[in-house]
Amino acid sequence: TKFEVALRVVTRQMLPGIITGILLAFGRGIGDAASVLFTAGYTDRIPTSLMNP
């Protein structure tokens, strides 16, 4: 049908953008996690309370 053909054409046009968005989101997540892990790993001991740095 015309709908199926249009859906396949539109899906093929959307696919590169969807893949790009997934890769950018994955990279952003890794970057955010890396900064938190670096900051948390910089301390030499685990704090016992919020007021104890």
Protein Blocks (a to p, Z undefined) as FASTA:
>chain_A
ZZlmmmmmmmmmmmmmmmmmmmmmmmmmmmmmmmmmmmmmmpmbdcfbfklZZ
